[in-house]
Amino acid sequence: MGSKQTVNRFHIIAFILILIVGLSWIVHLLIASNQSQDGGQNYKGWLAGITADGTGSQLVAYHPEPAESKTILKLPNVTPDNFGAISSDGTKAAYTQWNEQQTVRYLVVQSLASSEQNVFFDNLPAMNEIKTISWFPDNRRILFVKSDQSAHVDQEIGVLDTSSGNIQTLVKGGIWLVKQAEEENGEERMKYYMTQDELDQLVTTYGGKPVPLDDAGGYLMVEFAAPVLSPDGNRIVYSATLNRNYAKGENVPLWLASSLWVYDLTSGKNKMIYSPSDRSAIGKAIWTSDGSHIAFISYTGANGEGGAIEYMDLASEKVKTIFPPTAEHHNNVNLIALDRNEISFISAPKSGTFKDAKRWILNPETGEKRLMPVQLKGQNALLRNFSNVQ
């Protein structure tokens, strides 16, 4: 009898020990997993960008609701005009930086778990820059715009695989010589390098209406607003604007055409989904949080003022103005998607300057707007150049 009780106690003790060891191992795995992901921080749904910090900058993550901010990296040698992004799993950061000569803006990818750092695009020619960066949901690839301004603006949208270093160009812009003055037999004459038909075809490609060849300027070039990934990471929305290098007359805009495009990363198809009928220009476009709508800025002013916020239903392809410009909200910029399909934007009054700007939240369905006061380290912040963490 005593021997049987001893055996039972042994089994119970052994079972308890095995249970303790098993639980300890599970806790260990959870801690290790959390440590490998910057303390278990998941930044999906946050905003990220570069802000000024004394003489340098800092890469900051900000969560709108509840309001919470976190300094990810101190960047004493990076100017605040750069772009920053954080991978959603919190393991990597990326930011742009100018070289010592201030002639090339390249990309730095920094591990947040170690001091490992990789530099990309630092061998670009002078007057080239990488801008408007964002991580894919796979935490490996980065979406970017490369801009060559060595002569005129020549841009492309690309994807960098940070693991392999491979670069894929998705969309190319372009530069077209229309006409220029050349000397012939001692006389200066205007020589044309493009016909009216060729110009009409190019303008139509980007959603514009035909213009006379003499009004096209000397050069034409395509510029892209920041491309933005859909919530599922399978599509990119961006605007493309066909600009000329000069325009005749006062307050005449440089653009000849502007349109909204969606690039499908699965099929590789690139499709224009909207072009304005009033010759306005389209700025930054974003997806709503459910991926079923696109919001974008539409400018009518020659200098980019008078930005209305437009709203497109992707199912019906119908577009409506959800926030027209007013005296109080004359310049509307920097759209950011928030939860519940809400939209955040910066607005400045017509009578003031950008120092008077504020950040607002807009409900596209009801039209209700409210202030979005943002403070970083006790200072008011507009979150300029901030973007969504996917």
N, C-alpha and C positions, 0 to 999 in steps of 0.2 A: 504494500500500500504506500509506504513512505517512498519507495523507489519510483512508483508511478507518478506521485506528486512532484518529485524532483524533476522528472522528465518533462512534465507539463510546464513547470516553472521555467525550465531551460528553453522550451519552445516559445513561450511568451516573451521572455527576455530577448531571444534571438530575433523574433518578429519585430519587437520594438526597436532594436538596434538597426535592423534592415530598413525600417520605416524612417528612422532618423537620418540614416545615411542617404536614402533616396530623396527625402525632402531637402537635405543639405545640398545635394547635387543639383536639384531643380533650381534652388535659390542661387547657387553658383552660376548656373547657365543664364538665368535671368539677369544677374548682375553683369556678367560678361557681355551679354547682348546689349544691355543698356550702355555700358561703357564704350562699346564699339560704335554706338550711335549717339555720341555726344551726350551722355547722360540719359539716353532714352528719348531725347527730344525729337518729335516729329513735327516738321515745319509746314506740312501741307495745310493750306488755308491761310498761311501767314503772308505778309508782304516783306520784301527785302530790297535794300538799296544802299547807296553811299550817301553819307551825310558829312558835313564839315565837323572837324574836331580840332580846334585850335589852329595850328599851322598845317595839319594834315587832314586825314579823314578816318572814318570808321565804317565798317560794314555792319548794318543794323537789321535785325528782324523785328517786325512789328505785327501784333495780332490785334485786329480792330475790336473784337468783342469776345471776352472782356479786353479792354485796352491793356496791352502788355508789350514791353519792348525788351530786347536783349542785344547787347553788343557782341557780335560774332568775332570780328577781327579789328584790331587797331592797325591803321595803315598810315603811318606818319609821313611816308614819301609819296602818297597818292593824293592828287588834287580832287576836290569835291565834284568836279564836272565829269567824273568817270562813272562807270556802270558796275553794279555788283549783283550777285545772285547766290542763293543757297540751295543745295540739293534737298529734296523733301525729307530724306532720311537723316539729315543733319550731319553727314559724314564729310561733306566737301563744300568748299566755297569757291567762287570764281569772281574775278574782278578785272577791270581793264586798268592800264597804267601807261602813261606817256614815257618815252625814253628820255634820256638826259637832254637831248637836243630839242625836245618837244615837237618832233617831226613824225613820230610813229606811235600809234596807240596799240598796244599788244594785249594779250590775255594771259592771266595768271590763274592757275588752278591750285588751290591749297587744301591739303588734308586737314580736317579739324580734329583728328585723333592723333596726329603726329606733326612733325615739322616738314614733312615731304611736300615739295612744291614743284610744279611743272609749268614751264613757260611756253606759250604758243604764239605764232605770228610775229615774233620779235625781229624776224629777218625781212619784213615787208619793206618795200621801197619807201623813201621819204614821201610825206603827205598821204600816207595810207593809215587807216584806223579801223579797229574793231569796236563795234558799239551795240547797244540794245541786246544784251545777252540774257539767256534764260536756260535753266536746266530742263531736260525732259524728265518725265516721271520715272524713267529707268535709272536715274541718278548717274548716268554714264555720259550721255550726249548733251551737247550745248548748242542751242540755236543762236545764231548771230547774224549781224549785218556787217559786211566789209565795204568800206567806202574809200575809193581812190580819188583824191582831189588834187592830183599832181598837175592836171590841166583843167578839166571840167569834172563835175561829179559823176563818177562811174561806180555803181553799187551792185552788190549781189547778196542774196540771202543764202546762208549755208548752215551746215551741221558739222560739228566737230565731235568725233569720238575720242574722249579724253583717255581711254584705255589704250587704243591702238595708234592714236594720232591721225587717223584717216579723216579727210575732209571731203564732204559731199556738197557740191553747189546745187541748190534747188532751183533758184530763179536768178537770172541775169538781167541787169538793167540795160545800159547801152548809151553810147554817145553818137550823134549823127551830125555831120557837117552839112549845113543847109546852104550857106553862101558866105563869101568873104571878099573883101576888096583886094584886088591884085593888080599889079602894074603890067600894062601891056602896051608896047610901042611908046613908052614914055608917058602913058596916061593911066590913071588909076580907074579901073572898072570893077563893077560887081560881078563876080563869077558865081554861078549857081551849081551846086553839087547834088541837088535834089529837085525832082520835078514836082509839079502840083499833085499829080496822081500819087506819087510816092509819099508825099506829105500827108495827103488825105488818108491813105491806107494806114500810116503810122498813127495818126491822131485817132482814127477809128479803133485801132487795136487797143488803145487805152481808154476807150469810152467817150471820146470827145467828138465835137462837131467840126466839120472842115473850116479852115481859116485860109486866107490868101497867103501865098508863098512869101510875099514881101513882109508879112506880119509875123513870120515864124522865128525871127531872130537869126543869129549866125549859127548857133549850135542848139541842138535839142538833147536832153538827157532825162533819164528816168530816176526818180528818187523814191525810196520806200520808207513808209512809216514803220515803227517797230513791229515785226511779225510776232504774233501771239499764238501759243499752242491752245488747242481745244482741251477741255477738262480730261478727255480720255487720251490725250497725247497723240491722236491719229491725224489731226488736221491742223493747218496753220492759216490764220486769217491775217491779211495785210492790205495796205493801200499802196497803189502805185500811181505816181503823178508825173506826167510828161511836162517838163519845164523847158523854157527857152532861156538863153543867157541874157537877153534884154528884151524889153517891150517898149513900143512907141507910146508916148503920152503919159500924163500923170495918173497915178493910182490905177494903172493897168496891171493886172496880175501877170506874173511870169508863166503861170501854168496854161497849157493848151488843152489838157485832158487829165482826168483823175478818175480812178475806179477802185472798187473793192474786189479782192480776190481771195479764193480759198484753194490752198494746195493740199491735196490728199496724199499723205505720206505712205499709205498702203498701196495705192495704184500709181502714184507718181503723176496724177492728172492735176493740172492747174486751170482753174476756171474763174472767169470774171463773173461775179454775182450781182454787181450793181454799179451803175455809173449815173451821176446826177444829171438832170436835164437842164439845170440852170447855170452850168459852167462853174459851179463851186468846186472847191478842192477838198479832198478827204484826208483827214489826219489819222491819228491812231485809232485802231479798231480793236475791240475786245470781245470775247465770248462771255455770255452770262454764265452763272455757276452751273446751270443745268444743261448748257451746251446747245440750247434750242433757239437762242437769239444772239444777235450780234449788235453791239452798240458802237457808234463811231462819231467822230467830230466832223462837221461839214463847215468849211470856211467860205465866206463870201468876200471878206475884206482882202485887198491886195497884199496886205502885210500879215495876213493870217489872223486878223481879228474877226469878231463877230461869229464865233464858233457855236453853232447849234449842235445839240446832242441828238443824234438820229438812232432809231431802233428798228432792226430788221428781224422779222419772223422768218426763219429759214424754211419752214414748211410751205408757207404761202409766198415767200419772197417779197412780201409787202414791207414798205419802209414808211415810218411815220416819225415826225419830230416830237420828241418827248420833253425837250427843254430848249426853247428858243432863246437867243441872246437878248438881253435887256440892258438898260443903263447900269443896273446893279451887277449883272452877270454878262459883261461884254466879251471878255476873253475866257473861254472855257477850254481847259486842256487836261492832259494826263489822266485818261480814264483808267480805272482799276475795278476789277470785278470783286464783289463781296458776296457773302452768303445770301440765300433767299432771292437770288437774281438781282439784288440791288447793285447800284453803280456808284462809285466814288469818283469825284472830279475836283480839279482846282478851278476857281473862278475869281476873276479880277474885275472891278468896276470900270466903267468907261472913263469916269472922271479922275480915277486914281492911277497908281502904278502897281507893279507886281508885288510891291511891299504891302499893298493893301489886300492881297489875295487871301482867300480862305479855302479850306477843303470842305466839300459838302458830300452828303449821301442822298441819292435819288432813287425812289421806287418807280421803275418804268411803267408799271401798270396803273398806279394811282396818281402819279405825278407829284406825290408828296416829297418834299426835300427837308433836310435837317442838317445842321452843322456837324462836322466831324472834327472836333478839336483834338489835335494830336500834340502830345508833348514827349520829347525825348530828353532825358536828363534835366527835366524842369524847364526846357525851352520849347516854345512853339515850333512846330515843324509842318511843312506842307507835303513831305514825302515826294518831292520831285524826283523823277527818274526811278521811282520805286515800281516794282512789278510783282505779280502774283507768284508764289511758290507753288509749283504744280505737284 
